[in-house]
Amino acid sequence: MVFHRIVALVFTFSGALLASPSITGIYNAAGWMPSNLPNAGVARGGMFTVTGSGLGPSTLQQVESYPLPTTQGLAGVTISVNVGGVNENCIMIYAVSGQVAAILPSATPAGTGTLTLSYQGAEAAYPIHVLEANFGAFTLNQGGSGPAVIKNGANQPITMVNPAHPGDTLVLWGTGLGPITGDETEPPKQVDLGTGVRVLIGNQPATVVYGGRGSSPGLDQINFVVPQGVTGCKVSVAVTVHGVTGNTTTMSVAPSGQATCGDTYGALTSENLAKSVTNGYLDIADIEISRVAQTNDTLLAFFGRYPLASLLASYGGQFGPSIGSCLAYEIQGSTLEFTDPIKPEFLSAGPELTLNGPGGQMNVHDLSTGYYVETLATAPETYIHPGPYSVSNGSGGANVGAFDWDLMLENYVTPTNMPASVNLSQDLTLTWSGGSAYPIVSIFAINGVKSETAGLNSYAYVLCTAEGSAGKFTIPSAIMSMLPPDGYGTPTKPGVNLQIAGIPSERFTIAGSPGIDAGIFTVFVTSGGVARIE
């Protein structure tokens, strides 16, 4: 699945537009969870980020010594929060025109209130939702998705080329485990907060040995043991505290003694990752032809080079997690459209791709160098049907030589227990038939919340990966709970859009200068429907 995904779950709204405020959002400083989703809000004692314009000085100013400032402000910026009549002055971390970060004092009660930011005497107010706890994990892309900031006992980051192993004790870094006592402007005492925090690694429970403040105010660490039987380059990490699951992230886990991780599908094989260490980069191509949830048939493709540092912080050229895992992508915008924040250096593969399939031949022109997007059929018309497919690029491009890839799309996987309703507080087990024809099956659970403000709809996009022959998969309640209970599965139908697809995937290499190390070609169609939320 390519680094760009578009799903036609688009909400419209009516009414007069209000003038844009100087504050546009308030987020967990690590997880960046959007508003109107179940895990939106700021934890008592946690770090948060205010976004907008004109919030502070044009040049970044950050604290450099203890005690951290409160009422005295930072570079002319102060923040206060009032919840239930209790007013607290926030602890400043950094300030710049478009973004300000601070710590919410633990004395702030949970509930809905108002944040007031003052910069050089001018004020802006914005609603704030305060939770008892809401853990957000820091990520390598600094955007709240993808590989988490996790370190081993030697204080080395866990990455695809320095993976964890089952039985290792690791440290996950984030913010939002909950309130503490004492002076929060000074380095905290490292005491387990006793929150009962739960961690799922690849949907399997991990033993938590510590969950509390780290070395700095507002900074939390969770020490956990990697469970047995879990491997992959994109193993999911989900943390739940006081019933709230924060942003889902990934980590790399390899069998004992293996120097890199490795997945059985996609570009992230152990061989390709070893090559990336030797060369300092990995050249990836991904061509995806798909129809998700009865929307348009689309082709999305890219050809690009990931320098090693970029690769390690990226989604690895695909959205799907390792087999056995679930991820929940949380998106805010006018449409459900999201991309990997870490972009490759695009490679020229020629001006046009030629696609042949049961629906006929289509020529797809590049949108930009190495990047192709095309609507193959507009719903309810379809292009994708079971049968043989091929894609080629003529004589090639400046960086990628000529290729001609083939793939067979077998009969679609059929869901066999699609529910009429779901309880978001419970595990959900889905079953299917026909999966033995496919190496993997993807399971989708999608919904969104309409906003009265243009461009601020919030979406949850759960994506799980299972072995095709397994015939069933369970989405944990910790992941199901991330779907908004008031969400819509389609623009007009409340609920959750549940979909299942068998994913054929062929892996290729391409000659050229430099060519492609890992070329992935896949075609799939999902089947399912909208279940109401109990």
N, C-alpha and C positions, 0 to 999 in steps of 0.2 A: 504494500500500500504506500503510495507516494507521499512525499512530505507535505503535500497540499491536499486538503479534503474539503469538498463542498457538498452539503446536503440541503435540499430545498425544503427546509422547515423554516419558513419565513413568516414573520408576524407583521401585520400592519396595524396602525393606530390612527385615531382621528382626534381632532381637538386642536386648539391654538397652541403654538409653540411658545414656551417661556424663554425669556432671556437667559443665556448661558451663565451659570454661576462661576465664580473663580475656582471653586472646588468642584471637581468632577467625580471624585470617588475616594473611599476609605477602604484600605485592604490590609489583611494580614501581611506583614512585611516579608514573609518567606513564601507563603503559598499563593498569594494574589487571587484568592477565591472571589468570584464576581458576586455582586449583590443579588438578592432574591433567591439564592440557592440555600439549601439547608445548612451549609457550613460557612455562609457569609457572616461576617461580624468580627469583632476584635475581642480577644480574650483578656480578662482581668490580669494585669501584670505582663501582658504581651507587647511585642513591638508591632507597630502599624505604620502604614505609609499613606499620606494624603497626596492626591494628585490634582492637578489643575494648572492654573496659570497665575502669574504674579504672586506666588505664595512666599517668595523669599528673594534673596539676592541673585544676580545673574551668574555669579561664580559660586560653586559649591563651597559651603562652609560646614565643617563637622567638628564635633567635640574632640578635644585632645587630652583632657585630663579629668580626674575625679575631684570633687563630686560633679555629676552631670547637672546641667542647668535646668531649672524649672521656671519660676516666675521671672527670673532675670533674662530668660530667653536666650536665643542663639541667633546672632546676626540680625537682631531686630524682630525675630519671630518667636511668638509664644502660642501655645495651644492649651485650651481648657476644655473639659468635658463635663456636662451636667446631665446626670441621670437620676430621675426621681427626686429632684431637688438637692442632690448631693453634687457639689462642684469640686472638681479635682484639677490641679495644674499638672499637665503632662511633662514628662522628662525628655528633653530634646536630645536627638542624636545627630541629625544633619539637616541642612536646609539649602534649597536652590529654587529657582523660580518655578519650575514645573513639578517639584516633588519635595515633600518634607517628611522626615521620619521621626518618630518619638515612641516612648513607652507609656502605656496606659497604667496609671497607678493601681496597685492591687486593691486599694480602698474603694475604687469605683464599683458601685453595685451593678449587677447584671440587669439588663433591661434596655429599653429604647430611650435615647436622649439626644442631646445636641452637642456637636463639636464646634467650637469657635476658634478660628485661627486669626491671629492679629499679626500684621506685618507693617511696621513703621506707622502704627496708629490706625491703619485701615483694617476692617474686620470682614470676615466671611464666615457664615454658619452653614452647617450641613448635618443631616441626620446621622446618628451612629447607633449601631446595634452592638451591645456589649454582652458577651457570653462568659459563663463561668470558666470555660476552657475551650480552646479551638486550635489544635496543634497544626501549624503549617511547617512543612519541611523545606529547607533551603535546597535549591537545585543548581547544577553546574551552569545552566543557561540563565540563571538569575530571574527566571520568569515563572517559577512554580510548577514546571512540568519537566518530564524527561529525567535523566539521571540525578538522583539525590546526592547531597553532600553527606557522604558516609565515610568514616575513617576506621582503619584497623588499629590494632594494638601498637603499631609502630608510628601511628599518626599519619599514615599514608592514605590518600584518597582511594576509594574503591572505584575502579573503572573497568572497561571492557578488557584492557590489557594489564590490569592488576586486580583480578576478580577476588571476591570472597570465596570461601569454601564452606560446605556444611560443617557446623560445629564451631565456627569462628565467632568470637565475641566482638561486636562492632559498635560504633557510636554514630547515631543519626542526629544531625543538628537541625534545629528549627526554633520556633517560638510559639508560645500559646498554651503551655501545659497548665497554667492556672496561677492564682495569686500566691504571694508569699507574705511573710511579715518581715519587718526591718526596713532599713534605709535602702531604697531602690536606686538612689543616685550613686551608690558605692558598689564595688564588686560583691556579689552575693555569697552566702554560705552555700556550699554544695550539699544539699539535703534532698533525699528522695521525697517528693511531694505526696506520695501515697494516693495518686489519683486513680489507680487501677487501669492505667493506660494499656491498651491492647495493640499489638503489632501483627499484621499479616504479611508474610513474605511469600510471594507466589501463591496467595490465597491460603497459605498454611500458617497456623499460629506459631509465633516465635516466643521464646522465653525472654521476658523483660527482667533485667537485673538492676536497672536504675532508670528513674524518670524524674528529672528535676533540673534546676538551674545549672548552667555551665559556668564558665569563668567570668562572664560579663552580665550586667543587668539586662533582663529581658531575654537573654539567650538560654535556650533549653537544650538538653541532650538526653537521648534515650539510648541506653546501652542494652543490646539484645543479642541473642544467640541465633545464628542462621540455622533454620530447621533442616533435618535430613531430607533427602529426596528431592531437593529443589535445585535446578540448574537452569542456565540461560543467560543471555546478554541483556534481556529486558524483563527481568523478574519484577513483578509489581511489589510496591511497598505501600501499605495502607495503615494509618495510625488512627485509632479511635479513642477518645477520652470524653468521659461524661456523655456518651451516646452520640458524639459528633465526630464524623470521619473527616479529616482534613484533606488537603490535596493528595492525590495518588501520584507516586513517583516510581522510578525504576532503580534497580541495582543489578550488577553483574555477579553471577555465581557460577563457579566451575567445579567439576569433580576434583577431589583432592589430588594435588600434584600437577594439575594442568595450569599453564601459565596465562592462558587467555580463556575467556568464555567462548561459547559457541552455540548457535541455534541451528536447528535442522531445516529451517526454511528462511528465506530472505538472504540478505547480503552478509549478515554477521556470523559467518562460520569461523571456526577457530583458525582455519587456514588463511582466510582473508584478513583476520585481525593480526595474525603473525606477519603477514605481508605488509600491513599498515605500519607495524613497528619497524620493519626493515627499511621501507621506503619513506616513511614519514607522512604518508597519506594513503587514502583508499579512493579509487575512482568507481563510482556507483551509477548505474542507470536503472530506472524503474519505470515500467510502462504498465499502467493499470486501466482496464476497461471494466466498468462496473455500473450496476443499478442498485441503489440502496433505498429500501423502503418505498418502492413504487414511484420513485422520482425519475428524472431524466437519465438516459444512458449517456455516460460520459467517458472520455479518454483523458487521462492525466499522465504526463510523462516528463521525466527530467533526466539529464545527463550531467554529472558534476563530480568535482574533486573535493573531498573532505580532507584538509590537512589534519594530522592526527589529533591535535588539540580540539579542533572543531568536531571531529567525529566522536570523540569521547563525551562531548557535551550535548550531542544531537540525539534525535530519535533513531539514527542509524538508517535513514532512508525509507522508513515505514512507520505506520502508526500502531500496528498490532504489537501486543506484548509477546513474551515468550510463552510457549505452550504451558497451560495450567494457570495462567495469570489473567487478571482483569485490571484495566486502567479506566479511569473516569476523566475525560477531558472536559474542562469547565470553561465555557466561552461566553464572552459578552460582546454583543454587536447587533446589527440589524438583521443578520442572517447567520445560520450555523455554518460558518466557514472558518477553517483554522489551518495554520501552517506550522511547520517546525520553525521556532525562532532562530535556529542555527542553519544558515543557508550554505550550500556548497559554492565552490567556484565553478560556474556553469561552463560546460564544454560544448563546443560546436559539433553537432551530429548531423548537420545538413538542414536545409530549409524545410524539409517535408518528410513526414512519415506516411507510408502507405499501409493501410489496414485492410485485410481481407478476412471475411467471416461469412457465416450463413446469411447475414443481413446484406451482403454485398461488399463492394470495394469502396473505401473512403480515403481521401487524401487529407491529411492534417498538417497544416502549416505551423511553423514555430511561432509562438507568441513573443518570444525573445530568444536569445542564444541558449540553446540547450533546454528549452522549456516549451511544452506543448499542452494546450487545453482545447478540447473540442466537445460540443454536445453532439452525440451521434444520433439521438432521437429524443424528441420532446414528448413526455408522458401525455396521453396514454399510449402513444406510438412507441414501438420498441425496435432496437437494432440487435440486441444480444439474444442469442438462442443457443441451445446446446449444439456442439459440432466443432469442426476444426477452425483454428484461427492462425493467421500469420501477420507479422508486422516487419516492415523493412524500411530502409532509409536511402534507397537508390545507391548513388556512388559514395555516400558518406559525407562527412564534414571535415573541417580543418583539424579537429582533435579526435574524432571517432570515425573509424573506418566503416565500410559497408557491412551490413548485417541483414540477416533474414531469419527471424525467429518463428517457431511453430509451437502451438499449444492446442490441446484438445479439452474442450469444456464438456464434461459428462452431464448426464441428467441432474437436475438440481437436487440438492439435499431437501428433504421434506420434513418440516416440524411435525412432531407427533403428539405433543401435549400442550399446544399453545394456549395459555390461560385466558379466560375472559376478564379476570381481575387479578391484581397483585397486592400483596401487603409489603410495603417498603421496609418494614422492620424485621422481615423474615428472609431466610435464604430462598432463592428461586432456582429450582432444578428444571432445566429444559432438555427435551429428548428429540431425536431426529432419526430418520432412516436415510439410507443412501450415502452415508458418510464414508464408507470403505473405499469409494472411488476417489477420495481426496486425501491428501496428506494432513490437512488441517481444516477445521471448521471455525469460522468466526461467529461470535454471538454479539448482537448489538442490543442495547437498551437506551433509547433516546427520548428526551422530552425537553421542553423549554417553557419559560415564563415570560409572558408579555409585559412590556414596560410602557408606561405613559410617556416616557422620555425617548426621543428619537435615538436609535442606535444603541440602546441599553437593554435590549432583551437579553435574558440569561439562559444558557443551554447547558444541559448535562449530557454527555455522549459517552456511554459505557461501552467498552470494546474488550471482549475476552477471546482467548485463543484456546482451542481444544484439539486433541488428536481426532481426526475425522472418524476413525473406526470406533472411538469410544462410545458414540451413540447418545451420550448425555453429558451435561456439564452443570455445575451448581455455581451460581453467582452468590457470593457471600452477602449476608444482610448488611455488613459494613459498607459494601459497595452499593447495594440497592438503596440504602438510606441517603445516598448522595443525590438521588433523583428528586426534584421538587414535587411535593405532594399536590400542589396546585398547578402542575405543568400540563402542557398539551403535547400529545404524541404526533399530531398534525396541526396545521394552523387552525383547524375547526373542530378538532376532536380531543377532549381532555383525556389524559392518561399517559401511558408509556408505550412507545413504539418498539415492540420486540421483534427482532429479525435474526434469521440464521442463514448462513451461506457456506457452502463448500468452496474452498479456495484452491484451485489448481495453480501451481506456481512452478515455473521452469527457470533455472539459473544458467546464465551464459557468460562468456567473456567475448570481448570485441578487440580486434586489432586496431592499430592507429597510433597517433601521437598525441596523447599517451595511450588511447584506447580505454577499455573498461575492464576493471578487475571483477566486478560483480554486476551482471545485468539480470534484472528480474522482470519477468513477463507474467501477468496474471489477468484472468477474466472471471468475473463472478456476478451473480444475481442473488439478492437476499429474498427470503420468503418469511412472512409473518403477518403481524397486524397490531392494532392498538388495544392494549388491555387497560381497563379502568383501574383507578387506584382506590383501594379499600380505605 
